């Protein structure tokens, strides 16, 4: 441990914690956290795993609760199917997401990283516990890594990496279910794999990616790859809630001596907050980009404070203003305002998703076509029709002109527009209007759209007539 303490003393603010002065990556041997915050995170993580596994199986109106099928350019959110022409909703979603991230970070710091990020949750509650179980404590892991290759080392390393590969393969399958849907995944499993070569290669690729990330890359994702950690430095301010060390109470540091009247700060320089950190930082050096707000240091410090009969909270959730002697952090007016904006954004997105039509119809006049005068005393215009059926069942679409008496639709080649499930179809049709009602060169036309006999929308277009 002395060697690690010396490293931190000599490299304070000099380099990121996972890279030494020679530019070599330092492997983090984090001890297992224990305490109130860790127990809460563990419950949240298990609920997260449960949702992660179950969501692909949940369907609303026959559609997946969530599916992002980039390959076929169709998406399902809350059971509503989205196609490429629905991208305006995704544009609004992305704008709202950016605003959400900014406001959330300003108010709550990097809370998402420690409590909801898949990288953190999978690593800290699946892969690292397996490592602790097989290879032992951090000191035992160090000893094992430095030892010569023996039967024991081969068995432990092989067992760990086999489990990592199997779990990565399972995670990859679930991720694939979010992309192609659970039904397609089951089809792929039942049929010969060579009939689904692209999916098979994708599954293998995902598996290798997850395995490499959780077995080898780990904290580099948080400290180097992920842009969110770097963005947070320009989004936080003195009122942002974050995991922080109370330097006014903790300094000056000094080792704890039993039965000694202590005149120094409460920090006994035990180094436990560093030993438990998954990114290897020393939180006592202040707010750092590498901190993922996982609260492991809070639990460890509280345990030490209890053992030496000192108040808890030397490391805690706090704002910079609080540490400087200002108002203690609580759910203040600022956080309430930001939370209300976030709530409204989420509500707007949910409304756009729920209120959208399951069938989209686009009508436009055929270019270059004038009106036609018919023997039955009507004028007609030729139109093009595109129908996007996002339902799991076939749709029968009828068009009825609404703002002209005795007007009707003449379909070329058929009587109704029948569109198969999750398909797009194109048609041409005539709108027939009695001659005495066509009074201008350009006339407004309103067409009612009926799905399986029930009206669901109207479309406005133009109807060409003769010069008068």
KEDRENVEX-320519 format. One line per field, with one value per residue (C-alpha): residue number from 0; y negated, x negated, z. Coordinates in steps of 0.1 Angstrom, whole numbers, plus 5000, padded with zeros to 4 digits. Example, Ala and Ser with C-alpha at 12.3 -4.5 7.8 and 13.67 -1.06 7.14 Angstrom:
KEDRENVEX-320519
pos	[0/1]
yy	[5045/5011]
xx	[4877/4863]
zz	[5078/5071]
***
This chain:
KEDRENVEX-320519
pos	[0/1/2/3/4/5/6/7/8/9/10/11/12/13/14/15/16/17/18/19/20/21/22/23/24/25/26/27/28/29/30/31/32/33/34/35/36/37/38/39/40/41/42/43/44/45/46/47/48/49/50/51/52/53/54/55/56/57/58/59/60/61/62/63/64/65/66/67/68/69/70/71/72/73/74/75/76/77/78/79/80/81/82/83/84/85/86/87/88/89/90/91/92/93/94/95/96/97/98/99/100/101/102/103/104/105/106/107/108/109/110/111/112/113/114/115/116/117/118/119/120/121/122/123/124/125/126/127/128/129/130/131/132/133/134/135/136/137/138/139/140/141/142/143/144/145/146/147/148/149/150/151/152/153/154/155/156/157/158/159/160/161/162/163/164/165/166/167/168/169/170/171/172/173/174/175/176/177/178/179/180/181/182/183/184/185/186/187/188/189/190/191/192/193/194/195/196/197/198/199/200/201/202/203/204/205/206/207/208/209/210/211/212/213/214/215/216/217/218/219/220/221/222/223/224/225/226/227/228/229/230/231/232/233/234/235/236/237/238/239/240/241/242/243/244/245/246/247/248/249/250/251/252/253/254/255/256/257/258/259/260/261/262/263/264/265/266/267/268/269/270/271/272/273/274/275/276/277/278/279/280/281/282/283/284/285/286/287/288/289/290/291/292/293/294/295/296/297/298/299/300/301/302/303/304/305/306/307/308/309/310/311/312/313/314/315/316/317/318/319/320/321/322/323/324/325/326/327/328/329/330/331/332/333/334/335/336/337/338/339/340/341/342/343/344/345/346/347/348/349/350/351/352/353/354/355/356/357/358/359/360/361/362/363/364/365/366/367/368/369/370/371/372/373/374/375/376/377/378/379/380/381/382/383/384/385/386/387/388/389/390/391/392/393/394/395/396/397/398/399/400/401/402/403/404/405/406/407/408/409/410/411/412/413/414/415/416/417/418/419/420/421/422/423/424/425/426/427/428/429/430/431/432/433/434/435/436/437/438/439/440/441/442/443/444/445/446/447/448/449/450/451/452/453/454/455/456/457/458/459/460/461/462/463/464/465/466/467]
yy	[5000/4977/4978/4967/4939/4926/4927/4905/4881/4876/4874/4852/4834/4844/4872/4892/4918/4949/4938/4936/4911/4935/4935/4971/4980/4989/5018/5009/5034/5021/5035/5046/5017/5022/4999/4982/4966/4998/5018/4993/4994/5032/5032/5007/5027/5059/5041/5028/5063/5075/5048/5053/5090/5086/5056/5074/5099/5072/5062/5036/5040/5068/5046/5047/5023/5012/5021/5002/5021/5000/5028/5025/4988/4994/4987/4995/4973/4980/5004/4977/4984/4958/4956/4933/4906/4904/4891/4857/4873/4887/4852/4838/4867/4860/4823/4831/4857/4831/4806/4834/4843/4807/4799/4832/4827/4791/4802/4837/4840/4874/4893/4912/4927/4943/4954/4961/4964/5000/4999/4992/5015/5045/5041/5034/5059/5088/5089/5075/5097/5127/5116/5112/5146/5165/5145/5131/5097/5070/5079/5116/5105/5085/5115/5138/5115/5112/5149/5175/5195/5225/5249/5228/5196/5212/5226/5193/5172/5197/5200/5162/5156/5185/5170/5135/5149/5167/5137/5114/5138/5136/5098/5098/5119/5096/5065/5082/5087/5050/5046/5072/5082/5112/5131/5128/5138/5170/5177/5173/5197/5224/5223/5232/5204/5203/5190/5159/5152/5114/5118/5145/5122/5094/5116/5127/5091/5079/5108/5100/5063/5068/5093/5070/5040/5058/5081/5057/5021/5014/4980/4966/4964/4939/4920/4918/4931/4917/4881/4874/4874/4846/4827/4826/4803/4775/4782/4783/4752/4744/4756/4790/4820/4843/4868/4845/4845/4820/4805/4780/4808/4834/4813/4814/4852/4874/4910/4922/4931/4948/4929/4897/4864/4855/4819/4826/4830/4860/4876/4903/4908/4945/4944/4966/4941/4946/4984/4988/4964/4982/4955/4952/4915/4898/4879/4858/4840/4824/4829/4849/4858/4895/4896/4916/4907/4943/4935/4963/4938/4925/4959/4967/4934/4937/4971/4956/4926/4949/4970/4940/4924/4895/4882/4897/4875/4866/4877/4872/4858/4820/4789/4767/4739/4762/4772/4735/4730/4722/4738/4775/4794/4804/4806/4768/4745/4748/4786/4785/4761/4783/4814/4798/4789/4825/4838/4817/4828/4865/4858/4841/4871/4895/4875/4875/4912/4922/4897/4905/4925/4962/4956/4927/4916/4891/4877/4855/4845/4863/4837/4825/4837/4812/4818/4842/4836/4868/4878/4882/4845/4845/4832/4855/4851/4878/4883/4904/4922/4936/4956/4967/4994/4997/5022/5059/5066/5056/5022/5014/4977/4957/4921/4900/4863/4843/4807/4815/4830/4863/4863/4897/4916/4938/4962/4975/5013/5019/5005/5001/4997/5029/5027/5057/5055/5034/5025/4995/4994/4969/4963/4939/4927/4902/4878/4871/4838/4826/4799/4773/4774/4767/4729/4719/4729/4741/4755/4767/4804/4822/4860/4881/4911/4942/4972/5004/4983/4957/4922/4915/4884/4859/4847/4813/4809/4790/4799/4783/4770/4750/4713/4694]
xx	[5000/4971/4961/4996/4997/4964/4977/5007/4985/4961/4987/5014/5031/5002/5019/5051/5051/5050/5018/4984/4956/4943/4976/4984/5019/5024/5048/5073/5075/5106/5117/5154/5175/5199/5223/5257/5252/5237/5267/5291/5271/5272/5310/5312/5287/5307/5339/5320/5308/5344/5357/5329/5338/5376/5382/5375/5402/5428/5452/5479/5505/5483/5452/5421/5420/5386/5369/5342/5340/5314/5310/5346/5350/5379/5382/5407/5410/5438/5454/5455/5438/5416/5403/5378/5404/5409/5374/5387/5398/5363/5349/5371/5361/5324/5328/5348/5321/5293/5313/5320/5283/5273/5299/5295/5257/5260/5283/5271/5235/5224/5251/5261/5227/5226/5263/5276/5248/5247/5209/5208/5236/5224/5188/5195/5223/5215/5179/5160/5178/5169/5133/5135/5151/5125/5093/5099/5092/5072/5040/5046/5053/5020/5001/5017/5010/4973/4969/4955/4980/4990/5019/5038/5033/5043/5075/5084/5077/5093/5124/5128/5125/5148/5175/5168/5172/5205/5220/5208/5225/5257/5256/5250/5281/5302/5288/5295/5331/5334/5323/5341/5368/5372/5393/5366/5339/5359/5362/5324/5318/5342/5330/5295/5270/5256/5290/5284/5248/5250/5268/5244/5214/5231/5237/5201/5190/5211/5199/5162/5168/5185/5159/5130/5146/5154/5123/5096/5107/5129/5123/5108/5143/5152/5119/5109/5135/5169/5174/5198/5171/5153/5185/5195/5165/5182/5217/5212/5211/5207/5243/5241/5245/5215/5195/5171/5146/5151/5116/5125/5133/5108/5076/5049/5046/5028/5027/5050/5034/5055/5061/5045/5062/5066/5059/5057/5086/5109/5092/5068/5051/5062/5064/5095/5114/5088/5086/5123/5126/5134/5115/5086/5089/5083/5115/5096/5079/5112/5137/5122/5134/5127/5152/5183/5202/5206/5206/5181/5158/5187/5195/5158/5152/5183/5172/5138/5154/5177/5147/5129/5160/5162/5194/5201/5201/5165/5171/5207/5230/5224/5220/5189/5209/5217/5181/5172/5196/5227/5262/5263/5274/5311/5338/5338/5358/5331/5332/5370/5371/5347/5366/5398/5383/5370/5404/5420/5395/5402/5439/5436/5417/5442/5471/5455/5449/5484/5504/5489/5509/5503/5509/5495/5511/5495/5515/5502/5514/5496/5473/5480/5516/5545/5582/5602/5638/5659/5691/5709/5708/5678/5643/5615/5579/5553/5535/5507/5511/5485/5496/5473/5489/5470/5494/5489/5521/5533/5549/5579/5579/5608/5607/5639/5640/5656/5661/5680/5714/5716/5678/5662/5629/5622/5594/5573/5575/5594/5620/5601/5565/5553/5519/5501/5488/5457/5455/5456/5478/5483/5514/5530/5566/5590/5612/5645/5663/5696/5689/5711/5691/5657/5657/5621/5588/5574/5599/5593/5600/5604/5602/5612/5591/5607/5589/5610/5641/5632/5620/5585/5573/5579/5556/5559/5548/5557/5582/5576/5605/5610/5604/5636]
zz	[5000/5007/4970/4960/4985/4973/4937/4946/4966/4937/4909/4924/4895/4873/4854/4853/4881/4858/4840/4856/4847/4822/4804/4814/4823/4860/4867/4895/4923/4941/4974/4978/4991/5021/5037/5033/4999/4985/4996/4980/4948/4949/4951/4923/4902/4906/4895/4866/4856/4859/4837/4812/4808/4808/4786/4753/4763/4770/4742/4739/4711/4697/4694/4716/4745/4732/4700/4680/4647/4629/4603/4590/4600/4623/4660/4687/4718/4743/4718/4690/4658/4642/4606/4589/4582/4620/4625/4635/4668/4673/4665/4693/4715/4709/4717/4748/4758/4755/4776/4801/4804/4809/4835/4853/4855/4866/4895/4904/4889/4876/4895/4864/4860/4894/4896/4861/4836/4822/4822/4860/4869/4849/4861/4898/4903/4880/4867/4897/4922/4901/4903/4941/4943/4922/4928/4962/4977/4959/4977/4967/4931/4930/4943/4918/4889/4898/4905/4881/4861/4882/4880/4906/4886/4854/4869/4885/4854/4831/4852/4855/4818/4808/4831/4816/4781/4790/4807/4778/4754/4774/4775/4738/4731/4752/4734/4701/4712/4716/4680/4661/4686/4708/4682/4655/4681/4688/4651/4648/4677/4663/4627/4614/4624/4588/4576/4597/4591/4596/4629/4640/4632/4651/4681/4682/4677/4706/4728/4721/4727/4761/4771/4762/4779/4812/4814/4802/4795/4825/4840/4808/4795/4823/4824/4787/4763/4776/4766/4794/4821/4802/4795/4831/4839/4820/4833/4871/4893/4930/4937/4919/4941/4940/4960/4979/5007/5035/5036/5063/5087/5075/5073/5084/5080/5105/5114/5141/5175/5202/5234/5219/5222/5186/5175/5137/5113/5112/5082/5095/5061/5061/5023/5023/5001/4974/4978/4972/4943/4909/4890/4915/4924/4957/4964/4989/4960/4951/4923/4895/4860/4867/4897/4887/4919/4929/4967/4975/4992/5013/5027/5034/5051/5072/5084/5095/5112/5131/5142/5156/5172/5147/5130/5096/5065/5061/5025/5014/4988/4990/4969/4967/4984/5013/5018/5019/5048/5028/5028/5032/5002/5000/4974/4969/4946/4919/4919/4920/4890/4870/4879/4868/4834/4831/4840/4813/4787/4795/4794/4760/4746/4761/4746/4711/4713/4726/4705/4672/4646/4640/4603/4584/4551/4527/4497/4469/4434/4405/4390/4355/4356/4350/4358/4337/4327/4328/4309/4342/4349/4373/4373/4385/4397/4399/4433/4447/4480/4504/4534/4562/4583/4616/4631/4636/4616/4581/4577/4554/4545/4530/4517/4518/4505/4533/4520/4488/4484/4464/4459/4458/4454/4424/4431/4402/4400/4433/4457/4490/4501/4518/4534/4551/4586/4591/4553/4531/4500/4472/4451/4427/4428/4414/4434/4415/4423/4407/4381/4397/4429/4413/4413/4411/4394/4428/4453/4489/4494/4527/4528/4558/4565/4579/4593/4594/4593/4619/4612/4625/4606/4579/4551/4533/4497/4465/4437/4403/4382/4349/4345/4349]
***
